[in-house]
Amino acid sequence: MAMFALALVATGILTGLLAGAFGVGGGAVIVPVLYQFLVALKVDPALCMHIAVGTSLGIIIPTSIRSFLSHRKRGMVDMKLLRGWAVPVVLGVILGALIADMMSSTGLKATFAVLALLVGVRLVLGTSRARLGDDLPGEPARSLIGGAMGTLSTLMGIGGGTFGNTIMTLYGRPIHQAVATSSGLGVLISIPGAIGFIWSGWGVEGLPPLSLGFVNLLGVALVIPVSTLVAPLGVRLAHALKRRQLEMAFGIFLLIVAARFGYSLL
């Protein structure tokens, strides 16, 4: 348990840096790390992925809030866009939680790996010049995009930055604005997402100690303080890097995560 605690502290540092630098809430790191430790602790394999995703959503609540506030202070968040996405994103999160409740652990891992791979390949290949348009489409397409981001992010246990960054840059938004606005998506996704996983895991047998549904309170308690403290450093890093450097770093990170989960499915 001591080694588990140390690993969670290290995860908190990485989570905070990633939340600030990429606006991703850190879930793409939290989920695979927690999953591996839950397996090592002999938790029921059928529950490990759900616990990892649910706990990740609980952990990234304060991290996303801190990251969002830091970016907003710099004036980089598109608040009008974020307000327009609020309702469809939350509805997408609810749908994602319902789908996750019906999926197996293997299904959740496969979903995580495939989506991370697709986004990572796009970023590494430098397709940032590709455009779907000069700006995001109007309604109802914009709301449908928001709903899809909420659903997919909930299934992966991430804060929305992975898809928010991709969509916004495809529609001509600067990468730094995309990162900043995506940190706000993390707030919209993580809170209702965590509640959904608490509900879906309520009363399930075989959960590790200190679990509230599929959200493990030990993981939340150990990772949150560290990640929240470190998030502003990630924000500074994001604004110090050039666009292509930021895209490459984020893309390589996602490919590593996708490969790790893909390997575990073999």
Backbone torsions as a table, in degrees:
resi	resn	phi	psi	omega
1	MET	NA	-31.6	177.9
2	ALA	-64.8	-43.0	178.1
3	MET	-65.1	-37.4	178.1
4	PHE	-61.8	-42.5	179.5
5	ALA	-64.0	-43.1	179.0
6	LEU	-63.4	-40.2	178.9
7	ALA	-64.1	-37.2	179.1
8	LEU	-68.1	-35.6	176.8
9	VAL	-65.1	-43.9	177.4
10	ALA	-62.7	-38.9	176.6
11	THR	-61.8	-38.0	178.5
12	GLY	-61.9	-39.0	178.6
13	ILE	-64.3	-48.0	178.7
14	LEU	-63.2	-38.9	180.0
15	THR	-61.3	-47.2	-179.7
16	GLY	-62.8	-43.4	179.5
17	LEU	-63.0	-44.2	-179.0
18	LEU	-67.7	-38.0	179.6
19	ALA	-61.4	-44.1	-179.3
20	GLY	-74.1	-40.1	-174.6
21	ALA	-76.1	-39.2	-173.2
22	PHE	-116.5	-6.5	-177.7
23	GLY	67.0	26.2	-174.6
24	VAL	-100.1	-2.5	179.4
25	GLY	76.0	-11.2	177.1
26	GLY	85.8	-2.7	-176.0
27	GLY	-60.6	-30.5	-179.9
28	ALA	-66.0	-20.2	172.9
29	VAL	-92.7	-43.9	-174.9
30	ILE	-59.8	-46.0	-173.8
31	VAL	-60.5	-54.6	-179.1
32	PRO	-65.5	-35.9	179.3
33	VAL	-65.6	-48.9	179.3
34	LEU	-62.8	-39.2	179.7
35	TYR	-58.5	-47.2	-178.6
36	GLN	-62.5	-41.0	-179.6
37	PHE	-70.9	-34.5	177.2
38	LEU	-65.8	-39.5	176.1
39	VAL	-62.8	-44.4	-180.0
40	ALA	-63.0	-30.2	179.9
41	LEU	-85.5	7.9	175.2
42	LYS	66.5	29.3	173.3
43	VAL	-72.6	148.2	-179.9
44	ASP	-49.8	119.0	-178.3
45	PRO	-55.6	-27.7	-180.0
46	ALA	-70.6	-14.7	-177.5
47	LEU	-109.0	-17.6	-171.2
48	CYS	-57.2	-46.0	-176.2
49	MET	-68.6	-38.9	179.1
50	HIS	-65.4	-39.9	178.5
51	ILE	-66.4	-41.4	-179.9
52	ALA	-62.8	-45.0	-179.4
53	VAL	-67.1	-46.5	-179.2
54	GLY	-63.2	-43.3	179.5
55	THR	-66.4	-37.4	177.3
56	SER	-59.0	-45.3	179.8
57	LEU	-62.2	-38.4	177.4
58	GLY	-66.6	-39.1	-177.9
59	ILE	-67.2	-40.2	-172.1
60	ILE	-81.5	-0.3	177.1
61	ILE	-58.0	-60.6	-178.6
62	PRO	-69.3	-32.0	179.0
63	THR	-62.6	-45.1	179.5
64	SER	-65.1	-40.5	179.2
65	ILE	-61.9	-45.7	-179.1
66	ARG	-64.6	-42.7	179.6
67	SER	-64.2	-44.0	179.7
68	PHE	-60.7	-45.5	-179.3
69	LEU	-63.9	-37.5	179.3
70	SER	-66.6	-43.6	179.1
71	HIS	-67.4	-40.0	-179.5
72	ARG	-64.4	-35.3	178.5
73	LYS	-62.2	-29.9	178.2
74	ARG	-84.0	-2.6	177.1
75	GLY	75.4	21.5	-175.4
76	MET	-98.2	-9.4	-176.4
77	VAL	-84.3	131.1	174.5
78	ASP	-84.2	90.8	-174.6
79	MET	-66.5	-33.6	179.5
80	LYS	-63.2	-44.5	178.4
81	LEU	-64.5	-42.6	-178.1
82	LEU	-63.2	-41.8	178.3
83	ARG	-65.0	-38.5	179.1
84	GLY	-66.0	-29.2	-179.9
85	TRP	-86.1	-12.8	-170.2
86	ALA	-53.2	-56.0	-176.5
87	VAL	-66.1	-50.6	-179.9
88	PRO	-63.0	-34.0	178.2
89	VAL	-64.6	-46.4	-179.8
90	VAL	-63.4	-40.5	176.4
91	LEU	-62.7	-38.0	176.6
92	GLY	-65.1	-36.6	177.6
93	VAL	-63.1	-44.0	178.6
94	ILE	-60.0	-43.7	178.0
95	LEU	-63.3	-41.2	179.5
96	GLY	-62.3	-41.4	179.0
97	ALA	-64.1	-38.8	178.3
98	LEU	-66.1	-40.8	178.9
99	ILE	-65.7	-43.8	-179.7
100	ALA	-60.4	-35.3	179.6
101	ASP	-63.0	-27.9	-178.6
102	MET	-94.7	-11.6	-176.1
103	MET	-89.2	154.0	174.3
104	SER	-82.2	168.7	177.3
105	SER	-61.5	-39.5	178.2
106	THR	-63.0	-41.2	179.0
107	GLY	-62.2	-40.5	178.4
108	LEU	-66.1	-40.8	178.4
109	LYS	-63.8	-43.3	179.7
110	ALA	-63.1	-41.2	178.4
111	THR	-61.3	-45.7	179.4
112	PHE	-59.2	-48.6	-175.6
113	ALA	-64.8	-45.3	-176.6
114	VAL	-65.2	-46.6	-177.9
115	LEU	-67.0	-40.3	177.6
116	ALA	-64.7	-38.5	179.0
117	LEU	-63.1	-46.6	-177.6
118	LEU	-61.1	-46.3	-179.5
119	VAL	-69.2	-40.3	-179.7
120	GLY	-62.7	-42.7	178.9
121	VAL	-61.5	-43.7	-179.8
122	ARG	-59.4	-43.2	-177.6
123	LEU	-70.7	-43.1	-177.7
124	VAL	-67.7	-36.6	-179.7
125	LEU	-73.2	-6.1	176.6
126	GLY	70.8	39.0	179.6
127	THR	-87.2	22.9	-178.6
128	SER	-64.0	-18.5	178.0
129	ARG	-76.7	-18.2	179.0
130	ALA	-64.6	141.5	-178.0
131	ARG	-135.4	137.0	170.9
132	LEU	-93.9	-13.6	179.7
133	GLY	174.2	170.1	179.6
134	ASP	-78.8	-20.4	175.9
135	ASP	-156.2	165.2	-179.1
136	LEU	-59.2	143.6	-179.1
137	PRO	-67.4	161.6	177.1
138	GLY	-80.4	-167.7	-179.5
139	GLU	-77.8	149.8	3.3
140	PRO	-88.5	-1.3	-176.1
141	ALA	-59.7	-39.4	-178.4
142	ARG	-62.8	-40.7	178.8
143	SER	-68.2	-37.6	177.7
144	LEU	-63.9	-38.8	176.5
145	ILE	-62.3	-44.6	179.1
146	GLY	-61.4	-43.2	178.8
147	GLY	-63.1	-41.6	179.1
148	ALA	-64.3	-41.6	178.3
149	MET	-62.0	-40.5	179.0
150	GLY	-64.0	-43.2	-179.2
151	THR	-65.6	-51.0	-176.5
152	LEU	-66.9	-38.8	179.6
153	SER	-65.1	-37.8	178.8
154	THR	-66.3	-40.8	178.5
155	LEU	-63.5	-28.4	179.5
156	MET	-93.9	-13.0	-177.7
157	GLY	73.7	31.3	-177.3
158	ILE	-116.8	169.1	-172.0
159	GLY	-88.9	3.2	177.3
160	GLY	103.0	-13.8	-178.1
161	GLY	-65.1	-35.2	-179.2
162	THR	-56.6	-47.0	-178.5
163	PHE	-86.9	-35.3	179.0
164	GLY	-61.7	-45.2	178.2
165	ASN	-60.0	-45.5	-177.3
166	THR	-63.8	-50.8	-177.8
167	ILE	-62.1	-46.6	-175.5
168	MET	-66.0	-39.2	179.2
169	THR	-72.0	-32.0	176.0
170	LEU	-64.6	-25.3	178.3
171	TYR	-104.6	29.2	168.2
172	GLY	82.0	6.8	178.5
173	ARG	-79.9	142.4	177.1
174	PRO	-60.3	145.3	-175.6
175	ILE	-59.9	-37.2	-178.7
176	HIS	-68.9	-36.1	175.9
177	GLN	-69.0	-37.4	178.6
178	ALA	-62.4	-45.1	178.9
179	VAL	-61.5	-45.8	-177.2
180	ALA	-64.0	-46.4	-179.0
181	THR	-68.2	-34.5	179.1
182	SER	-65.8	-27.1	176.4
183	SER	-63.4	-31.3	175.4
184	GLY	-70.3	-34.1	175.4
185	LEU	-60.8	-33.9	178.8
186	GLY	-59.1	-37.6	178.1
187	VAL	-67.0	-44.1	-178.5
188	LEU	-65.9	-29.1	-175.5
189	ILE	-91.3	-44.2	-170.3
190	SER	-67.3	-39.5	-176.1
191	ILE	-67.1	-58.0	177.8
192	PRO	-66.4	-28.9	178.4
193	GLY	-64.1	-45.1	178.8
194	ALA	-63.0	-41.9	178.1
195	ILE	-61.0	-40.3	179.1
196	GLY	-63.3	-39.2	-179.9
197	PHE	-75.9	-27.6	172.1
198	ILE	-64.1	-45.5	-179.8
199	TRP	-63.8	-46.9	-175.5
200	SER	-70.2	-24.5	179.9
201	GLY	-98.8	2.7	-176.7
202	TRP	-65.3	125.4	177.7
203	GLY	82.7	0.4	179.2
204	VAL	-71.4	135.1	-179.9
205	GLU	-83.3	151.0	175.9
206	GLY	91.3	6.4	177.8
207	LEU	-72.9	148.4	177.9
208	PRO	-66.8	163.5	179.6
209	PRO	-58.7	152.8	178.2
210	LEU	62.8	39.0	177.4
211	SER	-107.3	138.3	173.8
212	LEU	-113.0	95.4	-169.4
213	GLY	62.6	-133.5	179.2
214	PHE	-88.6	9.6	177.8
215	VAL	-103.8	114.4	-179.9
216	ASN	-85.0	119.0	-174.0
217	LEU	-70.8	-26.8	177.9
218	LEU	-65.5	-45.1	178.2
219	GLY	-62.1	-42.4	179.3
220	VAL	-62.7	-45.8	-175.7
221	ALA	-66.1	-33.7	-176.9
222	LEU	-84.9	-35.4	-174.1
223	VAL	-85.3	-37.3	-174.1
224	ILE	-56.2	-51.4	-176.2
225	PRO	-59.2	-42.0	-178.2
226	VAL	-68.9	-46.9	-176.7
227	SER	-65.3	-38.0	179.6
228	THR	-66.1	-36.8	-179.7
229	LEU	-69.4	-34.6	-173.7
230	VAL	-87.6	-21.2	-174.2
231	ALA	-51.3	-43.2	179.5
232	PRO	-61.3	-27.9	176.7
233	LEU	-67.1	-37.0	176.8
234	GLY	-65.8	-35.8	177.2
235	VAL	-62.1	-44.1	178.0
236	ARG	-61.2	-40.5	178.9
237	LEU	-62.6	-42.6	-179.4
238	ALA	-59.7	-41.8	-176.6
239	HIS	-82.0	-8.3	177.6
240	ALA	-93.3	-19.0	-177.0
241	LEU	-91.1	153.3	173.4
242	LYS	-77.8	160.5	-177.1
243	ARG	-53.0	-51.0	-176.0
244	ARG	-66.1	-36.1	177.3
245	GLN	-62.7	-41.6	-179.8
246	LEU	-65.7	-43.0	179.2
247	GLU	-64.9	-43.6	-179.4
248	MET	-63.5	-45.4	-178.8
249	ALA	-61.9	-44.2	179.8
250	PHE	-66.2	-41.6	-179.4
251	GLY	-64.5	-45.1	179.3
252	ILE	-62.7	-41.6	178.3
253	PHE	-59.1	-45.8	-179.4
254	LEU	-65.1	-37.0	178.6
255	LEU	-65.5	-38.2	177.5
256	ILE	-63.1	-44.9	179.1
257	VAL	-63.0	-44.2	-179.8
258	ALA	-62.1	-41.6	-179.9
259	ALA	-64.2	-39.3	-178.7
260	ARG	-65.4	-45.2	179.4
261	PHE	-70.5	-38.9	177.7
262	GLY	-59.2	-41.5	179.0
263	TYR	-61.9	-38.7	-177.7
264	SER	-69.1	-16.6	179.5
265	LEU	-85.0	-13.5	-177.3
266	LEU	-73.8	NA	NA
